[in-house]
Amino acid sequence: MDKLKNHLVVRGDLQKNIEEDKWSPTASFWALKLFVAHAARLKVWVRQLDFVGAFLEAKVCSRIFVILPGIYGSIFPEFKQYCGTPLRLLKAMYGKTLSGKFWYQDLMEFLVLMGFIQSSVIRCLFYQKYNDGSVIFILNYVDNMLYYGNSDQSLLAFETKLLERFNLELKGQAHWYLATRITHLASYDIIIDQTRYCKSVIKKCLDSVGCKKVSRIHTIPLTSEFISTSEACSESEEKATILGEE
């Protein structure tokens, strides 16, 4: 665990009569494999950064009013005058129906202004080619961005411009993305695996058949035809142990 945090969110479920398209692109696992494969081909390291409070970086493109519960005035006396009264929302807070789209539009417009070209196939993939022959590629998933380039100077200039516009944290070499572990080898080859994701799926299936909090290791994989149901649960822990040993 790195940190604990919470969000004050907007009740987007109370919004009505929203006819605008809510869609915004995010990176897929297929796009991630393509992205790191290209980085390995160029023999460069994949870097990562996190946008801090990403949605709060984007402006709201419509007139939205919210009300902070009056009880907040007693919890945060310094903001008492703002509680219990309508407030116009200026930033795309979390929970709002269109916040993801507003954030994507802000980031996309800024990248295009910097000279990046948006992929027509993977809409969250951007790239830029410089006069000196260097290139930078970007893959973004909401507030998590992967990027790489073949010039340290171009990468430094890119990071500097982003820091001037957005609140973000540079994470250095990428290690985790989309629940996937990224391992860089000395040869610039890249290994990706979903061990943690697979373990969570297996645990979820075991829990559903009554094996919750069982610490023993299941070494025999389940067949593709197996469907977990409550009927598959052993009658007792002793019988489950005997079956496991067999």
C-alpha positions in Angstrom: 0.0 0.0 0.0 1.4 3.4 -1.1 -1.2 5.7 0.3 -4.7 6.2 1.5 -7.0 8.8 -0.1 -10.7 9.7 -0.6 -12.7 11.8 -3.1 -15.5 14.2 -2.7 -17.6 13.3 -5.7 -20.6 14.7 -7.6 -23.8 12.6 -7.6 -23.7 12.0 -11.4 -26.5 9.5 -11.0 -28.9 12.4 -10.3 -28.1 14.1 -13.6 -30.9 14.1 -16.1 -31.5 14.9 -19.8 -27.9 14.3 -20.9 -28.0 13.9 -24.7 -24.3 14.5 -25.3 -22.1 11.5 -26.2 -20.3 10.3 -23.0 -17.6 8.3 -24.8 -13.9 8.8 -24.2 -11.1 6.4 -25.4 -9.0 4.4 -23.0 -6.1 2.0 -23.7 -6.9 -1.7 -24.1 -4.7 -4.6 -23.3 -4.2 -5.2 -27.0 -3.0 -1.6 -27.4 -0.6 -2.1 -24.5 1.0 -5.1 -26.2 1.4 -3.2 -29.4 2.8 -0.3 -27.6 5.5 -2.1 -25.6 6.4 -4.3 -28.6 7.2 -1.2 -30.6 9.3 0.2 -27.7 11.3 -3.1 -27.7 11.8 -2.8 -31.4 13.2 0.7 -31.0 15.3 -0.5 -28.0 14.1 2.2 -25.6 12.7 2.1 -22.0 9.0 2.7 -21.4 8.3 5.4 -18.9 5.2 6.2 -16.9 3.5 9.2 -15.2 0.3 9.7 -13.2 -1.9 12.8 -13.4 -2.9 13.9 -9.9 -6.6 14.5 -9.6 -6.9 14.3 -13.4 -10.6 15.2 -13.7 -10.0 18.3 -11.7 -7.6 19.5 -14.3 -10.4 19.8 -16.9 -13.0 22.6 -17.2 -16.7 21.9 -17.3 -18.1 22.7 -20.7 -21.7 23.2 -19.5 -23.6 25.0 -16.7 -23.8 22.5 -13.8 -24.8 23.4 -10.2 -24.1 21.3 -7.1 -25.0 21.7 -3.4 -22.6 20.7 -0.6 -24.5 19.1 2.3 -24.9 21.5 5.2 -23.2 19.1 7.6 -19.9 19.8 5.8 -20.0 23.3 7.4 -19.5 21.9 10.8 -16.8 19.5 9.6 -14.9 22.2 7.6 -15.8 25.5 9.3 -13.6 27.4 6.8 -16.0 26.4 4.0 -19.2 26.9 5.9 -20.4 29.7 3.7 -20.3 27.4 0.7 -22.4 24.6 2.2 -26.1 24.2 1.7 -26.3 26.6 -1.2 -26.1 26.1 -5.0 -22.6 26.4 -6.4 -21.6 26.4 -10.1 -19.2 23.6 -10.9 -16.1 24.9 -12.8 -14.0 21.7 -12.8 -14.9 18.2 -13.9 -15.2 16.6 -10.5 -15.2 12.8 -10.1 -18.7 11.3 -10.3 -20.0 13.7 -12.9 -21.3 11.9 -16.0 -19.2 13.8 -18.5 -16.0 14.3 -16.4 -14.1 11.6 -18.2 -14.9 13.1 -21.6 -14.0 16.6 -20.5 -10.6 15.4 -19.2 -9.9 13.5 -22.4 -10.7 16.5 -24.5 -8.4 18.8 -22.5 -5.5 16.4 -22.6 -6.0 15.6 -26.3 -6.2 19.3 -27.3 -3.1 20.1 -25.3 -1.1 17.2 -26.9 -2.3 18.2 -30.4 -1.2 21.8 -29.6 2.2 20.5 -28.7 2.4 18.9 -32.2 1.4 15.3 -31.4 -0.6 13.3 -34.0 -3.6 11.2 -32.7 -3.9 7.7 -34.0 -7.0 7.2 -36.2 -7.2 3.6 -34.9 -6.2 3.8 -31.2 -7.6 7.1 -30.2 -5.6 7.3 -26.9 -2.3 6.8 -28.8 -0.3 9.9 -29.8 3.0 10.3 -31.5 5.3 13.1 -32.6 8.3 13.2 -35.0 10.9 15.9 -34.5 13.2 17.5 -37.1 16.3 15.9 -35.6 14.7 12.4 -36.3 13.7 11.7 -32.7 10.2 10.4 -31.9 7.9 10.2 -28.9 5.0 7.8 -28.5 2.2 8.1 -25.8 -0.5 5.7 -24.6 -3.0 7.1 -22.1 -5.5 5.4 -19.8 -7.5 8.1 -18.0 -4.9 9.4 -15.5 -2.1 6.9 -16.3 0.2 7.6 -19.2 3.0 5.5 -20.8 5.5 7.1 -23.1 8.8 6.5 -24.7 11.2 8.1 -27.2 14.6 7.8 -28.7 16.0 11.1 -27.5 16.5 12.1 -23.8 16.4 15.8 -24.7 13.0 15.4 -26.5 11.6 13.4 -23.6 12.8 16.0 -21.1 11.2 18.9 -23.1 8.0 16.9 -23.3 7.9 16.2 -19.5 8.7 19.9 -18.8 5.7 21.1 -20.9 3.4 18.6 -19.3 4.5 19.7 -15.8 3.8 23.4 -16.7 0.2 22.5 -17.7 -0.8 19.6 -15.4 -0.3 18.4 -11.9 1.4 15.1 -12.3 3.9 12.7 -10.9 6.8 11.3 -13.0 7.1 7.6 -12.1 10.2 6.8 -14.1 10.5 3.4 -15.8 7.1 1.7 -16.1 6.4 -1.4 -13.9 2.6 -1.7 -13.7 -0.1 -0.8 -16.1 -3.7 -2.0 -16.6 -3.1 -4.7 -13.9 -0.1 -5.9 -15.9 3.4 -6.2 -14.7 6.0 -4.7 -17.1 9.6 -6.1 -16.9 12.4 -4.5 -18.8 15.4 -6.6 -19.7 19.0 -5.4 -20.3 18.6 -6.3 -23.9 15.6 -3.9 -24.2 13.3 -6.8 -24.5 10.1 -6.4 -22.5 8.1 -9.0 -20.6 4.5 -8.4 -19.6 2.4 -10.7 -17.4 -0.9 -10.6 -15.6 0.0 -12.8 -12.7 -1.7 -10.6 -10.1 -4.8 -10.3 -12.2 -5.0 -14.1 -12.7 -4.6 -14.7 -9.0 -7.5 -12.3 -8.3 -9.7 -14.1 -10.8 -8.8 -17.5 -9.3 -9.5 -16.3 -5.8 -12.8 -14.9 -6.8 -13.8 -18.3 -8.3 -12.6 -20.2 -5.3 -14.6 -17.8 -3.0 -17.7 -18.5 -5.0 -17.5 -22.2 -4.4 -16.9 -22.0 -0.7 -13.1 -22.0 -0.5 -12.8 -18.6 1.1 -9.7 -18.1 3.3 -8.3 -21.5 2.3 -4.5 -21.1 2.3 -3.5 -24.4 0.6 -2.2 -24.3 -2.9 -4.3 -25.6 -5.8 -1.7 -27.0 -8.2 -4.2 -28.7 -10.6 -5.6 -26.1 -13.1 -9.4 -26.1 -13.8 -10.5 -27.3 -17.2 -12.0 -24.8 -19.7 -15.4 -26.5 -19.4 -15.5 -26.1 -15.6 -18.2 -23.8 -14.3 -18.0 -22.9 -10.6 -21.3 -23.3 -8.6 -22.3 -23.6 -5.0 -23.1 -27.3 -5.5 -19.4 -27.9 -6.1 -18.6 -26.9 -2.5 -17.3 -29.8 -0.3 -19.5 -30.8 2.6 -16.6 -30.1 5.1 -13.1 -28.9 5.3 -11.8 -32.4 5.9 -13.3 -33.7 2.7 -12.0 -30.7 0.8 -8.5 -31.4 2.1 -8.7 -35.1 1.1 -9.8 -34.2 -2.4 -7.1 -31.7 -2.7 -4.4 -34.2 -1.7 -5.8 -36.7 -4.2 
